[in-house]
Amino acid sequence: MATKRRRSSSEGAGALGCGPLLALIVIGLLIQYWWVLLIALGLVTVTVALVRVATAPPRPARVRPPKPARLPKPRPVMTPPDPALVGDDLADQMRAAKQVRHIREMQEWDYEWLRLTNPEKSSRDLSEIANAHFARGRSIGINHGDPSVP
């Protein structure tokens, strides 16, 4: 005859055994130490990201489109300062500046005289007449342009 096998005490009515108890212990530890798990998960994530970045092939360099060539701005022409004048040189320069100023004033006055006496002429014609007088060294307003009269 067949012999009966004996069942262990863990089988049968207590089929679940200590499984639910272990699950409750694990859940209790998760609830109590959730912050430790978050820190560990963060460290693992950072480590994985660093490994992926280190092993990834380098990205191609970004090339900017070339800027259109600009010509440098012209700098104003500056004459070097003249040396300081003393005595006769200074007097000569003052006389020359006064004469140039006088000649320019006379030319302006002559142009105005021509403009007033010839209102029908264009400014181009007036400039030609005035330049012809200036080239001869004449002044229209003084002795009517006759250099021989003092």
C-alpha positions in Angstrom: 0.0 0.0 0.0 0.9 3.4 -0.5 2.1 5.3 2.3 0.8 8.7 3.0 3.1 11.6 2.7 3.2 14.0 5.5 2.6 17.6 4.7 4.7 20.2 6.2 3.1 22.7 8.5 3.9 25.6 6.2 1.8 24.1 3.4 -1.9 23.9 3.4 -4.0 26.3 5.4 -1.1 28.8 5.9 -0.3 28.7 2.2 0.6 32.4 2.1 3.2 32.0 4.7 5.4 34.9 5.6 5.1 36.7 2.2 2.5 39.3 3.4 4.6 40.0 6.4 7.7 40.6 4.3 5.7 42.9 2.0 4.4 44.9 5.0 8.0 45.3 6.3 9.2 46.5 2.9 6.4 49.0 2.6 7.1 50.2 6.1 10.8 50.8 5.2 9.8 52.6 2.0 7.5 54.9 3.9 10.1 55.6 6.6 13.2 56.0 4.3 11.6 57.5 1.1 14.1 60.4 1.0 17.1 58.0 1.0 15.5 56.3 -2.0 15.1 59.6 -3.8 18.7 60.5 -3.2 19.9 57.2 -4.5 17.7 57.4 -7.6 19.1 60.9 -8.3 22.7 59.7 -8.0 22.0 56.8 -10.4 20.4 59.2 -12.9 23.3 61.7 -12.7 25.8 58.8 -13.1 23.9 57.4 -16.2 23.7 60.9 -17.7 27.5 61.5 -17.2 28.4 58.2 -18.8 26.2 58.8 -21.8 27.7 62.3 -22.3 31.2 61.0 -22.0 30.7 58.2 -24.5 28.7 60.2 -27.0 30.5 61.3 -30.2 31.3 65.1 -30.2 28.8 67.3 -31.9 30.0 69.2 -35.0 31.2 72.7 -34.3 28.7 75.4 -35.0 29.8 77.6 -37.9 28.6 81.1 -38.0 28.0 82.7 -41.4 30.8 85.1 -42.3 30.0 88.8 -41.8 30.1 91.0 -44.8 33.4 92.8 -45.1 33.3 96.3 -43.8 35.6 99.0 -45.0 37.3 100.9 -42.2 35.8 104.3 -41.5 38.0 107.0 -42.9 39.6 109.0 -40.2 39.6 112.7 -40.5 42.8 114.2 -41.8 44.5 116.1 -39.0 47.3 118.4 -39.7 50.0 118.4 -37.0 50.0 121.5 -34.9 52.2 124.3 -36.0 55.2 125.2 -33.8 54.6 128.2 -31.5 55.6 131.4 -33.3 57.7 134.1 -31.6 58.3 137.7 -32.4 58.6 138.6 -36.1 57.2 135.2 -37.2 54.1 135.8 -35.2 53.6 139.3 -36.5 54.1 138.1 -40.1 51.5 135.4 -39.6 49.0 137.8 -38.0 49.4 140.2 -41.0 49.0 137.3 -43.5 45.8 136.1 -41.7 44.4 139.6 -41.6 45.1 140.1 -45.3 43.4 136.7 -46.2 40.4 137.6 -44.0 40.2 141.0 -45.7 40.4 139.5 -49.2 37.6 136.9 -48.4 35.4 139.6 -46.9 35.9 141.7 -50.1 35.1 138.7 -52.3 31.9 138.0 -50.3 31.0 141.7 -50.6 31.7 141.6 -54.4 29.5 138.6 -54.9 26.7 140.2 -53.0 27.2 143.4 -55.1 27.0 141.4 -58.3 23.9 139.5 -57.0 22.1 142.8 -56.2 23.0 144.6 -59.4 22.2 141.6 -61.7 19.0 140.0 -60.3 18.1 138.4 -63.6 21.3 136.3 -63.8 21.6 132.8 -62.4 23.9 132.0 -59.5 26.2 130.1 -62.0 26.6 133.2 -64.2 27.2 135.3 -61.1 29.9 132.9 -59.9 31.6 133.0 -63.3 31.6 136.9 -63.4 32.9 137.0 -59.8 35.6 134.5 -60.4 36.8 136.4 -63.5 37.1 139.5 -61.4 38.9 137.7 -58.5 41.3 136.1 -60.9 42.4 139.6 -62.1 42.9 140.7 -58.5 40.0 143.2 -58.8 37.3 144.1 -56.4 34.1 145.3 -57.9 33.0 147.3 -54.9 36.2 149.4 -54.7 36.7 151.8 -57.7 34.4 149.6 -59.7 37.0 147.0 -60.3 39.7 149.3 -61.6 43.0 148.4 -59.9 44.8 151.4 -61.4 42.8 153.9 -59.3 44.1 154.3 -55.8 
